[in-house]
């Protein structure tokens, strides 16, 4: 079973990533950051700045007036599903066009059709329309299933309308569908976010009784939610419970705890968990490193941030544009504006950051200097 330490004490970690722990000087930030990106391999730099294009799996399914449809009902349902889920056209108006086509062809929507539409409406922020869709289903003699209720429960939780979310959970049960762990995770996270950690823990404790035992995602949800609400003790207790039940943490567990630690300024403890990941069964991913980099930059520990960047690449986890801009902003916000722009210029020339990011960074730091000048001026007056 995975070993997972929860003893959050001061370990005085010294960034145990590379074989050499010589920290770079702030006077040579540009050369240090650029050297982290393996400048001897131009093909690697080119790859970092220009990731390979992924061929789209879904064809474009935007309906047009000129097309004469001659499909069976099942084909129309598939097209509706594709239109609502396609990344380029993930908007309700696209699904509405297909819905009109379905009715015009004399097809009767089924539960699957409605679940697709409800999900699309919720994703587009049209929650009241989603509720009306559920009512329309029942008027037609159709019983909404879990796939119809899931997006509604999640949408109301996002809006903080927990009473309505729980009401729909009850409707789901009365319609003969047992809530799954995703529903419970959503409700518990929303309760914790709204300061109702006690209620969330109460629900969590009854999951086994209702035949829906918590999984690793449940514990991850409670860990992040309880910590964010200020309840560290019970948050760490979730990890202990998880291990006692024989449920191994996953990379999300580590990333969640690393994020919690960094948000509270416990960056050294977060680095300790990163080291545990390197020596254990989970390799830190780009999210793991970015969380630690952000924590170090906020603490103005730029030397350590550069060392983590070097370790990230050395361990085979290639930074992306967000990683680089995060580090550049960290350097600039620590007061080293000129050095930050030198690094940005070098990375832009190497195509590691885009022109849009470079322009945004070029505008950000002068604005910070102007704001700082106004603060000093007001203080003098």
N, C-alpha and C positions, 0 to 999 in steps of 0.2 A: 504494500500500500504506500502511496505517496507520503513522504514526510513533509509536514507543513508546520513551520514554526509560527506561533502566535505571540511570542514574548516580545512585546514592543518596548524594549528598553534601549538605552543608549549603548550601541555596540562599537562606536567609533570606527565605522567602516572606512576604508581608504580606497574605495573604488577598485575592488579586486577583479578587474577585467583583463588587463593586459599584463604581459610579463615585465614591462618597464613602467614604472609609476612616476616618471619625471613629468612634472606639470609644466605646460607651456607658459610662456610669459605673455602678459597682456600686450606687450609691445610688439609681439609678432603674431597677433591674432590672424591676420590675413593668411600668412604662410601656413599656420597651423591648421586652420579650418580647411584650406584648399588641399593641403597634404593628406588630410583625412580621407579625401575622396579619391585616393589612388591616382595621382596625376600621370603616372607612367603608363596607364592603360587608357588611351583615348576612346577606345571602343566601349569601355565600361562607363566613362563619363557620358558618352553619347547615349548609352542605354538609359542612364539615370535621368537625363533630361528629356529623352524621347522614348517613353515606354512603348512596347509593341502594341499595335492596335488589335483589339479583340473584335472578331467578326460577330456581328449581331446575329443571334439565333432566330429572333422573331422578325418576320418581314413586316414592312409598313402596312398597317391595316386601317389607315384613315379612310372612312367611307366618303365617296364623292357622289354628287347628284347624277352625274353622267353614267354611272355604272348601273347596268340592269342585272339585278340579283336573281339567280335561279338556283337557290340553294335549298336543301332540306332544312328542317328545323334544327337538327343537330349541328349542321354546318353554321347556321346563324348563331347558335349558342357559342360555338367555338370562336367565331369571329368577334362576338361580343366580349368574350373572356380575354382574347388577345388584345383587343382595342383598349380595354380598361386596365390591363396589366402592362402593356407596352410602355417602356420608359419614356419614349418621345411624346406619347399622347396620353399620359396618365391623368386625364381630366374627365370630369363627369360629362361634359358636353359631347365627348366622343362616344361614351356609352349610351347617351340619350339618343344619338343618331341611329345607333344600331337597334335600340329598343323600339324606336318608331318603325324601323324596317321590319322588325319581328311582328309587330301588331298589324302592319299593312299587309303582311303575307298570310295573315290569319293564324299565326302560331300563338299558342298559349304559353306564357313563361312558366317555368317550373321552379322548384325551390332552389336549384342550382343557379338559375338565371337571376333570381332575386338576391341570392347571396353575393353574386358577383357585383350587382348594381349597388347593394348596400355597402359593400366594401369600398367601391369606387367613390360613392357619395361621402362616406366617412373620411376617406383619404383626402377628399377635396374640401373638407370642412363643412359639408352640407349635412349636419347631423339631424336637424329637424326633418329634412326630406327623407333621411334614412328611416326615421321613426314612422313617417307616413307610409313608407314602402312596406314596413312590417305590418302596419294596419291593413294595407291593401292586400297583402298576402292572406291574412286571416279572413278578410271579406270574401276572397275567392276560394276559401276552404282549404288553403295550404297552411301547414304548420311549420313555422320557422325552425330551422335546426341550429346546431351549435355554430356553424359557419356564418349564419345570419346574425347571431347574437354577439359573437366574438368582437367584430370591429366596432359595434355599438358600445359595448362595455368599455373597450379601450378608449374610444373617443370621449365618452363622458368622464372617464377617469382623467384624461389629459386636460379636460376643461375644469377639473376640480368638482364636478357634479357627482359626488360619490353616492348620494342618496338615489339618484336616477340610475346610476350604474348597478347598484345593489338591487334596485327594483327590477331591472332587466335580468339580473342573475336569477331572481326569484321566478320571473316569467319563464326563463329558460328551463328551470327545474319543473315548473308546473306543466310545461309542454312535453315533459318526459325526457329531457336531455340533461344529463349530469354535467356540471361544469368540469372542465379539464384543468390541468395544472397551470396552463397559460392564463385562464380566466382568474384563478386565485392569485397568481403572481402579479397580475395587473392591478387587482383590487388592493392587495397588500402594499404594493409600492406606492399607490396613490394615498392610502391611509397614512403611511409613514411620512410622505411628503407634506401632508396636511396636518402633521402634528398628532396623529392618532396612532402612534406606535403601539400603544397597549392593545388597541383593537386588532391591529395587524398581527401582533404576536399571539393573540387569542385565536384568531383564525388559523394561523400557522400551526398552532398546537393541536388543532382538531382535524388537520388534513388526513391523518391516518384513519381517524374514525369515519370519515365520509368516503373512504375508499379511494382517496387521491393522495398517496404518499408524496412528500416533497422530493424533488430531484435536485441536482446540483444547481440548476437554474433558479429554483426556489430559494436556495440558500444565498446565491449570488444576489438575487433581488433584495432579500432581507438585509444582507450585509451592507449593500450600498445605501438602501433607503434608511436604515436605522442610523448609520454613521452620518449621513447627510442631515438627519434630523437632530444630531447632537448626542445620540445615545451610543457612545463607543462601546460601553461595557456589553450591552446586549448584542451589538454588531459582532464583536469578537466571539461572543458566546455562540453565535450561529456557526462559526467555523469549528468550534469544539464539538457542537452537536453533530455536524456533518461528518467529522472524522470518527466520532464514536459510533455512528451508524454505518460506517464502512463506505461512505460516499467520498470518493476522491475529488479533490478540487481540480478544476480545469484552468486553462489559461485565462479565462474570464474572471475566475476567482482571484487569481494573482493580480490581474490588471485592476480589478475593482478595489482591492485592498491597497495596491500601490497608489491608485488615484486618491483614495481616502487619506492616506498618509501624507501625500504631497500637498493636498488641499489644506491640511492642518499644519504645514511647515515641517513635518517629520520626514525630511528628504533622506537623511542617512538611513533611517529604518526602511524606507522604500528601496534604497540602493541595496540594502541587505537582502530584501526579497528578490530583487533582480539577480543578485548573485546566487541565491538559492535555486532560481529557475535555471540558471546556466549549469549548475551542478546536478540538477535533477532531471526529471523526465520531460519537462516542458522547456522549450526554447523561447526566450522572450521574442515577441513579434514587434512589428513597427509601432503598434499602439503602446506596448510596454515601455519602449525607449522614449517615445514622444512624451509620455506622462512624466517620466523622470527628467527629461530635458526641460520641460516646462517648469517643473518644480525647482530645478537648479537655477534656471534663468530668473525666476521670480525671487529667488534668494540671492541673486547677484553673484552666483558662484560660476562665473563664465569659464574659468579654467577647468573646473570639473565637468561642465557641460560639454566642452570640446573633447575632453578625454572620453566621455560616454559616447559621443559621436564616433570617435575613432574605434572604440570597442564594438560599437554597433556594426560598423562595416567589417571589422576584423572577424566578427562572429557570423558573418554571412547574411546580415539583415540590411538590405540596401535602403538608405534614406530616400524619401520622396521630396517633392517640392515643399510640401507643408512642413516637413522636418527642418529643411534649410531656412525657410522664412521664419519659423519659430525661433531658431537659434540666432538669426540676424536681429530679430526684434529684441531678443533677450540681451544681446550685446548692446544694442542702441538704448534700450530702456535703462540699462545700468549706468548710462552716462557717456558711453563711448560711441557717440554718433558717427564721427568720422571713420573710425575703424569698422563700424557696422556697414557703412556704405562701401568701404573698400572690399569687404568680404562679399557684399551683394553684387558689386560690379564684377568681381572675379567669377562668381557662380553664374551670373547672367551670361558672361562671355563664354563660359563652358556649357551653356544651355542646360544647366541644372535647375534654374528657375526661369519662369516665363517673363515676357516683356511686361505683362499686366502686373505681376507681382513686383517686378523691379520698379515700375512707375509708382505703384502704391507705396513701396518702402521709401522711395525718393521724396514723396510728399509727406510721409508720416513724421520723419525725424525733424524737418524744419518746423512743422506745426508744434511739435513738442517743445522745441527751443523757444518759439514765440509764446506758447502758453506759460512756460517757465518764466519768461521775461515779464509777463503780465502779473504773475504771482509776486515776483520780487518788487515790481513797481507798486502794487497795491500795499505791500507790506511796508514799504518806505513811506507811503503817504498816510 
